[in-house]
Amino acid sequence: MSRSHIRSINNQKGQSLAEFAGSLVILIPMIMVLAYLSYIVADYFIIKGATDTAARVAARYLAMNYNNTAGANFAGNYNSTTYYSFIKIQNVVQSTSQFTNGSVTAGGQFINMQPTPVNGITRVAVQVQYPGGSGLPYWPNPNPSLFGVTLWPFGNQQISSFCVYDVEP
């Protein structure tokens, strides 16, 4: 082998090494961003699913006990949420202050007021909020602003769900 041939092989190895290092400089941050976004999206769906479940259980309990004169009579004290203390979901629903009894407008929006019967049917609604703070981590956690991202549209967001049930006769 001639000396010039050996130099060209060494130059190709050096060039390949430089290209590989350059691609890692681009790929590693992209992989980290994708992993972080996957974590944030998964965390959102876990919290949303848990608040949906808590709202469904609480609304069903409210509908069953709306006119109950022996126990939790919600018709008489509709704003009371102390009866929801049995609903706990680890790291998502921890206190009764996350629940709000209300009603739903004709457009399907939750409002904080006692329901009125329509065509003889009373529909009750319960909203559950994941506010972050008070022992619960904020969403998104960790907040992207910690990494110097200022274009992120979210920061310490509340996640809420509500469920509507017809009052049982």
C-alpha positions as a printed NumPy array, in Angstrom:
array([[  0.   ,   0.   ,   0.   ],
       [  1.24 ,   3.429,  -0.793],
       [  1.441,   6.255,   1.704],
       [ -1.141,   8.332,  -0.131],
       [ -3.643,   5.496,   0.02 ],
       [ -3.167,   5.154,   3.806],
       [ -3.665,   8.912,   4.271],
       [ -6.952,   8.85 ,   2.333],
       [ -8.234,   5.992,   4.512],
       [ -7.332,   7.931,   7.674],
       [ -8.998,  11.065,   6.281],
       [-12.177,   9.089,   5.595],
       [-12.198,   7.72 ,   9.16 ],
       [-11.726,  11.213,  10.573],
       [-14.453,  12.597,   8.358],
       [-16.852,   9.797,   9.392],
       [-16.105,  10.445,  13.052],
       [-16.773,  14.187,  12.649],
       [-20.061,  13.538,  10.812],
       [-21.157,  11.075,  13.492],
       [-20.392,  13.579,  16.267],
       [-22.25 ,  16.298,  14.37 ],
       [-25.31 ,  14.108,  13.97 ],
       [-25.279,  13.281,  17.701],
       [-25.24 ,  16.981,  18.522],
       [-28.508,  17.306,  16.622],
       [-30.147,  13.972,  17.467],
       [-29.634,  13.828,  21.231],
       [-31.514,  17.093,  21.98 ],
       [-34.293,  16.067,  19.598],
       [-34.654,  12.702,  21.342],
       [-34.715,  14.421,  24.734],
       [-37.429,  16.853,  23.591],
       [-39.532,  13.993,  22.189],
       [-39.136,  12.024,  25.42 ],
       [-40.17 ,  15.065,  27.49 ],
       [-43.199,  15.749,  25.284],
       [-44.224,  12.095,  25.5  ],
       [-44.018,  12.295,  29.278],
       [-46.088,  15.507,  29.388],
       [-48.796,  14.1  ,  27.112],
       [-48.974,  10.827,  29.061],
       [-49.157,  12.746,  32.352],
       [-52.008,  14.875,  30.999],
       [-54.028,  11.835,  29.945],
       [-53.461,  10.134,  33.304],
       [-54.674,  13.218,  35.193],
       [-57.592,  13.783,  32.796],
       [-58.693,  10.156,  33.084],
       [-58.543,  10.297,  36.879],
       [-60.566,  13.521,  37.066],
       [-63.106,  12.037,  34.627],
       [-63.477,   8.985,  36.863],
       [-63.81 ,  11.053,  40.037],
       [-66.424,  13.3  ,  38.411],
       [-68.402,  10.28 ,  37.189],
       [-68.405,   8.612,  40.631],
       [-69.321,  11.847,  42.422],
       [-72.101,  12.74 ,  39.969],
       [-73.613,   9.277,  40.271],
       [-73.497,   9.527,  44.073],
       [-75.079,  12.993,  43.88 ],
       [-77.852,  11.784,  41.576],
       [-78.634,   8.786,  43.778],
       [-78.711,  10.851,  46.979],
       [-80.241,  14.074,  45.677],
       [-83.618,  13.461,  47.333],
       [-82.385,  11.116,  50.066],
       [-83.95 ,  12.248,  53.338],
       [-82.205,   9.629,  55.471],
       [-78.59 ,  10.47 ,  54.617],
       [-76.873,  12.898,  52.306],
       [-79.741,  15.107,  51.154],
       [-78.178,  17.193,  48.389],
       [-81.452,  18.883,  47.466],
       [-81.401,  20.649,  50.819],
       [-77.678,  21.479,  50.824],
       [-76.588,  21.298,  47.203],
       [-73.236,  23.019,  47.605],
       [-71.991,  20.533,  50.199],
       [-69.172,  18.366,  48.89 ],
       [-68.134,  16.861,  52.228],
       [-69.758,  13.574,  51.226],
       [-67.138,  13.062,  48.513],
       [-64.391,  12.344,  51.028],
       [-64.502,   8.676,  49.973],
       [-63.237,   9.573,  46.479],
       [-59.444,   9.599,  46.509],
       [-57.128,   9.067,  43.556],
       [-53.462,   9.092,  44.401],
       [-51.622,  12.218,  43.224],
       [-54.738,  13.569,  41.485],
       [-57.82 ,  13.815,  43.76 ],
       [-56.984,  14.308,  47.413],
       [-59.573,  16.61 ,  48.973],
       [-63.237,  17.504,  48.736],
       [-62.303,  21.08 ,  47.802],
       [-61.562,  19.829,  44.283],
       [-65.284,  19.055,  43.75 ],
       [-67.972,  21.545,  42.736],
       [-71.657,  20.688,  42.446],
       [-73.517,  22.46 ,  39.704],
       [-75.636,  22.168,  36.632],
       [-75.188,  22.263,  32.887],
       [-76.452,  24.878,  30.462],
       [-78.333,  23.984,  27.29 ],
       [-75.027,  24.421,  25.44 ],
       [-73.316,  21.838,  27.632],
       [-71.282,  24.215,  29.822],
       [-70.841,  23.579,  33.544],
       [-72.267,  26.288,  35.809],
       [-72.078,  26.527,  39.573],
       [-75.755,  26.627,  40.525],
       [-78.494,  24.335,  41.78 ],
       [-80.252,  22.51 ,  38.937],
       [-83.813,  23.24 ,  37.942],
       [-86.062,  20.502,  36.594],
       [-86.692,  20.554,  32.849],
       [-89.68 ,  18.492,  31.655],
       [-89.749,  16.795,  35.059],
       [-86.097,  15.69 ,  34.863],
       [-83.463,  17.151,  37.158],
       [-79.894,  16.863,  35.904],
       [-77.072,  17.282,  38.376],
       [-73.423,  17.82 ,  37.531],
       [-70.148,  17.587,  39.397],
       [-66.912,  19.226,  38.328],
       [-63.542,  17.971,  39.537],
       [-60.48 ,  20.161,  39.177],
       [-56.838,  19.231,  39.308],
       [-55.438,  22.599,  40.315],
       [-51.858,  21.727,  41.159],
       [-50.417,  23.085,  44.376],
       [-51.703,  22.154,  47.844],
       [-49.577,  19.025,  47.855],
       [-50.246,  18.193,  44.202],
       [-47.634,  18.867,  41.517],
       [-48.473,  21.464,  38.919],
       [-49.047,  20.403,  35.335],
       [-46.841,  20.305,  33.352],
       [-44.316,  19.038,  35.83 ],
       [-41.524,  20.032,  35.532],
       [-42.561,  23.303,  33.939],
       [-40.659,  23.82 ,  30.647],
       [-39.741,  27.358,  31.682],
       [-37.219,  25.747,  34.012],
       [-35.351,  24.69 ,  30.887],
       [-35.36 ,  28.189,  29.423],
       [-38.297,  27.598,  27.078],
       [-40.309,  30.806,  26.837],
       [-42.529,  29.907,  23.889],
       [-44.342,  27.181,  25.842],
       [-48.059,  28.085,  26.025],
       [-48.688,  26.211,  29.273],
       [-47.661,  26.876,  32.814],
       [-49.265,  25.569,  35.991],
       [-52.476,  24.648,  34.188],
       [-55.671,  23.408,  35.811],
       [-57.215,  20.25 ,  34.418],
       [-60.928,  19.78 ,  35.029],
       [-63.692,  17.364,  34.14 ],
       [-67.408,  17.281,  34.787],
       [-70.089,  14.65 ,  34.558],
       [-73.881,  14.957,  34.374],
       [-76.47 ,  12.499,  35.694],
       [-80.243,  12.501,  35.868],
       [-81.614,  12.444,  39.405],
       [-83.112,   9.093,  40.264],
       [-86.761,   9.245,  41.312]])
